[in-house]
Amino acid sequence: MTKTSKFDSAYLRRVNCVRTFCTIREHGRISRSELADITGLSRATVSETVRELLDREFIWEVGSDSISRGRPPVQLEVNPLRFYLVAVEIDVSWVAVSITTLVGEVLVQSRVEFCTTDYDYVLDLCVNTIRRLLEEQGIEREDVLGIGVAVPGQVDLNRRVVTFAPNLRWRDVALAEGLERNLDLPVLVSNEAMLAAMAEKWFGLGKDARVLVFVSVKGGLGCGIVNDRTLLLGVSGSAGELGHMSIDPKGPVCSCGSRGCWEVYSDEQAILFRATEALRRSKDSFLAHTSLAENGRLTVEDIVQAANQGDATAKDILRETGWYLGIGIANIVNGLNPDMVILGGQVASSDVVLEEIRRVVKERSLQIPSEKVCLAPTHLGDEVALMGCIALLLDTLLEQPDGRLNADTITLN
């Protein structure tokens, strides 16, 4: 899913391995014959791929649930006990770390807030949090297959360097190398919106989508694009930075240095700025009388909750946000013709926002593309980028001959 390859035997092996593993994971216990029926692979190919997954200990045989006469078929399922994966999401003010099984079951999760853009501080915070959680769970390093990291910025996937994270004020930081040096574990780093798109394809609503676009609305606005099972990377690995497409060339300055970017009008900072301005004009709003607003600690979640309670000012704030989001998504619908657009972030829980987006997309998109697209909020919640880290690790591990990550041999292009 994360890279394009030549149509050769190695590519087919990878595709078959991913398809087989995902089918077993999605269906739970399943026989070899059922795998062949569902995947459309030949019995010989299924046997070969299953043998490879068994040798790696990614799956195991668990007997049969069948009560029919004769010899019951052996059942297969993902091995939930042998290996573990670590997922890390770095946002503009917090770090979240999860440890999961190969099934994606979260064993433990921790979120730690910070108020700095200092790279060394954030790196140490990540390292110490990962160490603490592994020790608390009694997990040995050799049982961890890798660490996946989601960041709100552009990443050179081959060098594994965060080239530009404007909201963190990071440029050319060797995040993967820093984590590997401190933890002695292989690390993959990618953009959080791209990983969220992968999560939706592996674990969420986008399993059957042909062209899926994930729109992440947080401290910035990013997008991830998946075509079938392939994540669109572009020439330099930064495809999907649609938050920085200009919708007003004379608009406010964006953190990227340009003006009038879609992000300036649609991300969480824009929503909170809009709320501050609205509350200066309206003293009747429920939001104006909360201690959060008085102390300047209002959140997007507070605004969504107020709107759900019928607060007119909160509804207006979110409706305007939905209008701006709809403008950008209409451009995506016209330009990419996706069959699914999934919205993430706190605004994804707002019916007001979703209704306005759907109205604007229908009004401003070409007829046929707008009729074919499904717009939905993520069902993976705040964990969508973390689950994307797991999807990235699994997708990459399945193509490695020995089932282990070797960062020196992985190229994404």
N, C-alpha and C positions, 0 to 999 in steps of 0.2 A: 504493500500500500504506500510505502514511503519513497519508492524510487522506481524509475522506469528501467527496463532491462530488455535485452535482445530476446527474441522469441526462440529460445534454444532449450536444451534439456534441463539446464540448471534453473532457468526461469520457470519451466513447467513444474519442476520439482517443488519450487518455492510456492507457486500458486496452489498446487495440490496439497501441500503441507498446511498452508494457511486455511484452505477450504475445509480440510478434514478436521483440523483442530477446532475451528470455529463451529462446525456442525456438531461436534461432540460436546463442546461447551454449551451451545444453545439448547441442545436436546437432552442434556443430562446423560443418563445411561442409554446406550445405543449399541446395536450389534453391527458387525461388519457388513452384513447384507443390507441392513437399513441404511448404513452410510452410503453404500453404492447407489441405492435407490434415490436417496435424497440429493446427493451431490452429482449424480450422473456419471461418476467415474467408474471405470471397469473394476471388476472384482480383484484383478491382479494389481491394479494401481492402488486400490484401497488397502490391500494386504501389505504392499510395499511401504506405503506411507504410514500405516498403523505400526508396522514393525519399527520404523524409524522413530516415531513418537514414543513407543514403548522403550526403546533403547535409551532414549534421552530421559526417561522417567517423567515426561510431561503428561502422560496418561497411564492408566493401569487397567487391568482386567479385574472385574468384580463379580464374575459369575453371571447368573441369569435370574430374571424375575418371572420367566416363563413357567407356566404350569401345564403346558401341552405335553403330549406323549413324545417319546423319542429323546434324543440328546438335545438339550436346550442350547441355544446359541450363547456364546460368551458375550457378556456386556462390557462396554468400554466407557470410561468417564475420565475427565481431567483429574489428575492427581492433586488433591488439595493439601497434601502434607509434606511433599518433598522439597519444594523450592518456594522462595519468596521474592517479591518485587517491591521496590521502594519508589514512591511517587512524591515529587516535590513541586509545589506551585509557589512562585515568587510573585507577589503583587506589589503595588506601590507602597503599601503600609503593613504588609503581613507576609508571613511564610507559613504554608500548610504542608505537612508531611504525613503520608499514609504508608503503611506496610500492608501488602495484600498477598493472598495466595495466587496461584496461576488462574484460578477461576475468577479472580477479581474481587473476592470477598475481603473486605477491610477488617484487619485484625486490630489495628490501633491507628488513631489519627490525632494529630496535635496541630494547633494553629497558634502562632506567636506573633504579636504585633511589634512593629518598630516604627520609629519616626526619623529615619535618616535615609539618605541615598548613598551612603558610604559603602562601596563594594566590599571591602574587607570585613566590615561589620556584618553585612548580610551573609557573606560566605561563612563566617564563623558561626553565625546563628543557625544556618542550615546544617553545618557539620555537627554541631553540638546536639541539635534536635534529633538528627538521624541516629547518632550514637546512643543517645538516651533511650529512644524508642526500641532500638535493637536489643539493648541491654535489658530493658524492662520485659521484653517478650522472650528473652533467653534465646535469641536467634544468632547462630554463628555466621561469620562472614562468608564462609564457603557455601552456605545454603542460600545466599542472596545472589540472584542472577544478574541484577543490574539496578541502576538508579535512573529514572526518567525525570527530567526537569522541565517545567513549563515557565516561560518568562514572557512578559508583556513587551516584546520588541522583536527586532529582526535578528536572525541567527544564521551564521554561516555554518550550514550543517556538516560540511566536510571538515572544516577546522574546529567545529564545535565551539565557536566563539560568538558571544553576544555582540554583534557589530554596532547596534544602535537601539537602545531602550530609552526613548526620550523622557518618559515620565519618571524613570529611575535615574536619569542623567548618566547613563552608562554608555561608554563607547569602547568597543574592542576589548572586552573583558573575557579572559579565558576561564569561564565558569566551570566547564567540564573538567579541565585540567586541574583546577583548584580543588574541586571535590574529590577527584581521583587521588590526588596527592595526599589528601588528609584522611581518606576513608579506605583507600586501596580496593576500590570497587569500580567496575566499568560504568560510565555515565553517558547518557544521551541527552542533549538539550534541544528544545524546539520552541517555537512560538505557541503561546497558550491557546490562541484561537484555532490554529491549525490542529493542535492536539484535541481540542474540544470537538472539532469536526470528525477526527478519527474515533473519538469516544462514541459519538452518535452512530457511526458506522458499525462499530464493534458491539456496543452495549445498549444503544438507545433507539430512537425513532427512525434512524436512517438506514437500517439494515437492508431494506429493499430499494432504496433510492438510487437512481442512476447518476444524477448530478445533485449533490448536496452542498449547501452553503450554510455555514454556522456564523452567526453574527454575535460577537461577544461585546456586551456593553458593561464596562467596568470603569476603572480609572482612565482608560482609553477605550478606543473602539477598534476591534480587529475582526478579521474574517478568515475562515478556513474553507477550502473548496476541495471536495472529494468527487472524483469522476469514476464511477463504478467502485473499485476498491483501491484506486490510486489517488493519493494526496497530491494536489497540484502544487508544485514547488516553484516553478518558473526557472529562469536561467541562473539566478543567484540565490534561490531558496527563499525569496521574500514575497512570493505570490500571495495575494490575499490581504495586502495592506490597503484595503479599500476605505478604511477610516480616514486615510489621507488623500482621498480624491476630493478635489475642490468643488464645492457646490455654490460658493460665492467668492469670486476672485478678489473682492474688496472687503471680505469679512475679517474677523478677528485673527490675530496671529496665533498659529498653532504651535505646540511644543516641538514639532518637526522643523519649524522655521518658515513654513509656507503660510498662506492666508486662506481663511474660509473653508478649512477642511471639514468633512462630514463629522469627524470626531468632535470638533469645537462646539457643535450644536447638539450632539446626541449622547455624549458619554456622561458618567455620573457627576463629574465636576460641572458640566453644563446644566444638568438637572438641578443641582443644588444652588447654582448661581441663579437660575430661573426662579427657584423657590424663595431665595432671599429677596429678590426684586419684587416678587408677588406679595410677600408678607409685609413689605414696606407700604404697599398700597391697600392691603386688606387686613384689618385688625379683627375681623369676624371669624377668620379661619381658626379651626381647632389647632392647627399647627402653630399659630402665633402665640398660643397660651401654654405651650409645652416648655418645660425646662430645657429640653434639647435645643429648641429654637433660640431660646434666650441665651444659652451658653455657646451658641454657634456650633453645636454638635449634631445637627439634624442629619439624618441619613435618608437615602433613597427608600429604604424599607419603611421608614416612618411615613414618608409621603404616600407610598402605596397603601399602607394600612389606613391612613386618614381618608384616602379616596374610597377605599372599600367601605368605610363608615359613612360615606355620603358627603364628605367635605368638598364643597364646590371649588375652593381654591386649589386644593390638591388635584382634583380632577382636571382643572384647566392646565396645571403644570404638566401633568402626564399626557394630556391630549396634545399639547404643543410638542412634547418630546416624541410622541407617536407620529406626529406629522413629519418631523425631521427624519426620524428613522424610516418612515415610509418613503420619503424622497430618495434616500440612498438605496433602499431595497428595491424600489421600482427600477432604478438604474441597473441593479444586479439582475433583476428578472429580465429586463430587455437585453442586457449584454451577454448573460450566461445561459439563459433559458433553463434554470434548474427546475426539478420537480419537487424539491423540498428546500425551504429556508427555515432554519431553527434559530430561535432567539435565546440568548443566555444573559445572565446578570439579574439583578434584583428587579429590573423593569419587566422581565419575562413573566413575572407573577401578576402583572397588572392587566386586567381585562380592558381597561380604558386604553392603554397603550396598544394592545393587540388589535382592538377594534379599529383604532385610528390608522394603524399601519395597513390593515386589510383594506380600509376605505381608500387610502391614498394610492396603494399599489394597484387596486382595481381601476382607479381614476386615471393614473398616469402611466401605466404599463401598456404595452401592445396587447391586443385582445387575446390572441391565442396563448402567448407565454403566461399571461396573468391567469388564464383559465386552467392551465396545467400545473401551476405551482401550489404547493400546500405550505402554509405558514403556520408554525407551531412553536410553543415555548418548550425548552428542554425539559425532559422528565428526570434528568440526572442531577438537577439542582446545583448547589455550589461545588459539588464534587466532579463536575464534568471535565475540567482540565486535568484533574488528578487521574480520572479514569482514562483520559487521553494519554497520559504518561504510561499507563499500564498497557494500553493498546499499542503504543509505539514500541515498548520493550518486547511484547509478545510478537509483534509483526517482524521485528528485527531478529529476535532469537530464533524464530522458526526457519529463517533462511540461513542460519549458521550451521555448518556441517556437524559440529559437536554440541550444538544447543547452548553454547556459551558466547557471551558478547566478547568480541575482540575489537575494541575501538579502532585499532590501527588498520584493520582490514575492511572496515565499513565505509563505503562511499555512497553518498546520496546525491544523485544528479539527474 
